[in-house]
Amino acid sequence: MNFIQRSIELKWPLLLFEVIFLIAGVVLIVSGIKIRKKSTIVTIISITIGILTALLFSYSLLWTLIFGYNS
């Protein structure tokens, strides 16, 4: 527990940046699902970019939390 708390205290600016982009990926997925009835192509693009963004930044968030800035 002390390791996680110390990691968050030292790396909070980078973690905040990554969490913002993770939330943006989730928002893209949700908006893609909501506009599904209007445009199929926009839905596919929005959901795909949202999933890729969410996966990339969740991996980056985990990597930064465990190993630090030089990841």
N, C-alpha and C positions, 0 to 999 in steps of 0.2 A: 504494500500500500504506500509506503514511504517513497518507493521508486517512482510510482505513477504520479504522486503529488509533486515530487521534485521535478520530474520531467515536464509536467504541465506548467509549473512556475517558471522554468527556464525557457521553455519553447512556446509560450503562449502566443506570440505574434504570428508565427508560422502556422500554428495549429488553428488559430482563428481564421486566417486566410484560407486554409484547406477546408474548414467547416463551412465557410461561406460558399465555396464552390460545390461542396457536397450538397448543400441545401439547394443551390441553383440546379443541380442535376435532378434532384427529386422534383423540383418545380417544373422542369421541362417534361418529365415523365407524366406528371399529373395533368399538365396542360395538354399534352399530346393525347391523353385518354379522353379528356373533356371535349376536344374538338374533333373527335373521331368521326362524327356524323357529317361534318361539313366538307372536309378534304382528307382523302386517304393518303396522298403523298406527304402532306405536311404532318400528318399524324405519324407516319412511319419515320420520317426524318427527325421529328421532335423526340419521339420515344427512343430511337436509336442513339441520338446524341446525348439524351438524358441518362440512358443506361451506361454509355461509355464514360461520361463525366462522373457519374456516381461511383462506378467501379474504380476508375483511375484515382480519384481523390480519396476514396476509402482505403485503397492500397497505400497511397502516399501518406495518408494520416497515420495508418498503422506503422509504416516504415519510419516515419519521423518520430513517432512516440517511442518506438523501441530503440532505434539506432541513432537518431539525432539529425542534425542539419545536413550532414554530408551524405545524404542518401540519393 
